[in-house]
C-alpha cells in the first residue's frame, strides 16, 4: 500500500515519512519517552481524540507537537529503515510503513507482521442455505479493512484489556468489536461487543510487555490471533489509523503510562465504596422506604439506595413522580438521617412532550441530534417518543451540567447514567443521524462510541460545579478516558453461574483498561438468583470496587433477606467485612489516582513472569497484598487455590502457606478463601452501618509476620480539599509484627486512636 520508503523529515518530536505508493505522509510522534503515536491521516482532519484531554489533548488536536521537551534522542537512516530513539524506546520504520518497536536494550516489544492476512475461504452457497434453514447466524468472510494494522505474535504471547468484553482474562485467539451495544440476552463468551468501547490492550510476551491504544471512534475490530496465530489485527472501515504504542518495564508501568495518556480516576467520596442496594421495580416511595427500614432492622450496613426509572414523572428526566414517590426531598432527607444516600438514574432520551421544560429548552436552543435533513431525530425509549441531546457540543454539555442542579437541590448524592450507548427501542440510531464533534458536525457512526463518554463528562462537570463534592457518576457506556469522569458497571448480566464466573476476568480487564472503579450487579440483573448463587456473589461483591446489588423487575427479589436466614447471615458477614476494609480500599483508590493501577487486579499484573497466573480466571488480588479466590461453581465446597511466590497467610485461620503452588482449601457456603501476603499491613475500621463522621475515631492496623512497608492515606472523604494539601499520609514499616510509623504528610485531623493488632502465625 505504501511501497518503498523515499525519505523523511523531522519537526520537533514528529517524524514524517514519504512513500512511493502513497500520497499520505504517515507520522510518528514521541509523546513521552515511553509513548509513541502512529498516525496515518486518511481523513485529512488530523487527530480527533476525545480520550486524551487537557493540554496534551489540545496540542494533539491542534496538530502541534504534544511535548515541547526534546524526546527524540536520535533519528537516522540505516539499512533497516529510519531509526528513532527515545530514552526508553527504539523504533524502526521501513518500507510499506512497517513499524517495529524495541526497548532500550533492543529487546523486541512488538514487530510489524510482514505477511498478508489469512482471510480464509468463504462458505459456498449451499452451506449458507443449510445453516440459514436451521437458524444459524452466518458471519461474513473476513476482509481487509481500509484502516488496519497487523502486529506479529509469538507462541506464548498473552493479551489483556479491551474493557468489559465477555469471556476469559487472556484475550489471545478471540475477536472483538468496539461498538457500544445494549444486549440484554445472557452474554456469552462469543459476544463481540458490549456496552463499553475501550480500544486498549496489553501485549505480554515472555520477558517484555507493551500496550496499544487504537484511538478511532468509529466501529473498530480486533482479531487477536483467532484469524491466524502469527499475528493480531486491529482496524476500522473509516477514520484514521491513529494508535499509541505504550512501553514500560512491566505491565504495571504500561497501565500507568496508558492512564497518564488518557487520564486517571479521581478520588471518590468514601461512602461510594460502601454497599449499594438497588432494584428496577421499587415502584413507590413506601416500597423503597421499607427497603431502607429492612436494611437497618436486619443489621446490614448500607450507604446508598439507587432509585431506578420509577421515581420519575412518566420517565421524564429531571422530574419527580408526585403520585407514587410523593415528596422526593423528604424521602431523601429521611434516608440521610438513617445514613443512607440516594442515587438516581438518568437516561439521555428526553421525552418529546409539549410544555415539558427539558424538551422545550433543548428545542429552542437546538440541543438535540437531527436527521440529515435538519429535523430533530426521534426514536423511542422509556418515556415513549424521545429525542437525544447532542453531548458532543460544549454548549449542550453545559446545559446538561446545569440540569443536575434539580437532583442536587433535592439532596441526591450521585447519578447513574443508563441507556447511553445510546439505546433505543425502534431500532438503532441510523449511522447518518447528525451530532456534533466539538467544532464540526459528525454522523452518528463517528459519535456512537463516545456518546456515553460525553454524557459522563457533562454530568461530572455539573456535579463538581454545583455540589462542591467529588462527583459520583456511574455509567453503562463509555470510551477510553471516561475514567476521569465516571465509575461503571458491566450492565445487564444474569443470575447464572456463567456470569459470576465471567465477573472476575471482566472486572480485572476493565481495571487494566483504566476503568478501575467498577462492579457487576451482585446476584445478577436478569433471571432468578438462587440462595447459593447469591451467597457466592455477595462474597465476590465484597471485594469488587463497586459493591451494588441490583436486579430487574419481574425477577426474584434479591435483597439479602429474601433467601432465608443462612444467606442473610452470610451477607451480613461479608458486608461487615467490606466496611472493615474500607480504609484499605480507600488507600487503593488513592493509589489508582496517583499511578493508574486498579483496585482489583489479575494476578498476572503483579506476577507477570509466573506462567501459572497468565490464564488465571477465578482469583484476583485486592491491591498487591490480599488474594481473593471466590467460589464460582454451583455446589462446590472446596476450592483449588494457586498462591504466587512468597509466603501467604490464610485470612480466616492464620495458617502459613508457601507460594508457588496450589492448595485445596475448604470453602463451605459461608467461606470465601482469602489470603494475605507476609509482611502486609491491612488498615481497618470497626464494623459500622455506614460511612459517617466517626470514620476518623479509630483505625485498626492488622500486621502479618514478615517485613514490609505500607503507605496509608487519610482525608475527609468528601471533597477536593485533599488536592490543596488537606490529607495525612503515614508510612508504616512492619518489622515482623513490630510497627514503626512515620508521618509523610500532615494536613488533616489525625485519628482519635490507632490500634495495632498482630496476626500471629499458626
C-alpha angles and dihedrals in degrees: 000000000000099000127192120001109247102179149307143230132203132224112180106297092349126093119194120203129207121207133189095230101043137063089198116088110216115214135205120200130187106226094176133343087277103034125070124180120214114199130180102179102209093159096050090230099101121215117357096179121165094169096062108061141161120053091328092055092046091053093047094049091047092053093244126135106279091224132031089205116098101247101162107084094179139016114175141150116240135162092271092052138269111338118212121185136188126176089273109022142050118203124191119197118192143162118324087024093282107172122198124188126207134172121243090272088056093248109151113254099173130346128199115253108243099194129078127265117275096226096168128212125304120242116262119249095254093054091049091052092050093049091048093051091056092048100253120150115240120216117212117244112270116259138188112272118228085234114040147136128204120202125188120247129207122214096257099041116129127199128208138173129040093140124253100359118148126248132039134349097254108063095194111132094017132105129219143177130216105224117123104241136183103213113165094181115105102282115236135193093263095058108121098194138032135166100299135057112207106156096192126112138173120227110207115194128182094275107003140046138202141163139225126208112190102199100196116128096201122088105296133194132216124191107179103192097309093108091046129353091224098068149014124223133200123183151138140219092233142017129042136316093246115157138151121221108211122198134186140152092260142355093279092056092047090053089046092051093047091052090045085059099043100026138261131258112262122227115283127217107272094239090065088068091061128086119299123201120202145155136172096233109051087132102181143027090249091056095050091045089054090054090055092047092048092051091055095040089052090053092241120151115234134162102182145030118196122221112215126201095295093078091067127087102255089334092295111151118242093023134103125223104240094187103055102015097035112183108016095185091055098048091048090048091050090050090053089056086058092049093253124130125209123230118187130205120238125186125196095233109101115203114249098232131139113244093015100133099220092050094044093049092049093049093048093051097038093244099146131086115260141206117255086261091059100255119131107265114240129197133152131263134146098315093046119245106028141173129216127236114234098234093176088076113084090216090057091049090052090050091049090047090054090050089064088074088077089065096037091053089054090055097254112160102206147351132247111205112205137169089029101134070083100261121195137177102222096060127292121309109272117254092244100055104127121242132157128257099201100279104014142037116268134184122247091252089064095044103037097091094047097042094095090043092055092046091051091049092052092047094047093049091051094051093044092052101040106031102044088218134100102276119246106208122164122191140187098201126041147138137227109303095029089114087082089068112023152026119225147202131212096253131229104002123164138241094254132117091241089064097049087051090050093048095076099055090036094055092041092053091048088054092050087050093059098262099108103158098072141125145171127245098272109234092014130279101238130037123025124298122220123220092251094048092048093049091053092045093051086055091053091043091055088069099035113104092236110042108195130151108207136159141165134263111263092033127099111285110249111193105139094258092057092080103055136266097297094056091041089055091048090049091051090050094055097037088054090048089053090056091047089054096047096106090051092049090045089054088054091051088054090049089051092055091049100042109011092240113144126244093228110047136186111235090244091067091065098030106033095156093056106095090197092071101042091091099026106138104165105057138043145178126254098213112323101302110048121067118197123194108182122195107246101169124091113249095008116142096170130053130205103222127190117207119197124226120310135044120306134188125216104241094216102040104022090231115159115236130185115228129228093066145069130256134193106229128191110247114177115181093276095050130084110183109244129176133189125208120243113265093024125146113204116193114213143177127220112261111279139169095240143346104282143154090288092068091104097047099087134013119188118205114200111198125196126205114274139051123299147139123224132180117213122198129204134181138142092283095224120068142022097270088111088071087062093052101272097137142087125230121193128193111212117195115195114206099184093300099332107107126208116193127201127180107229094178130008118194106122137056112283128234118282088229137000117204122194118209119187114211102219122219116255 
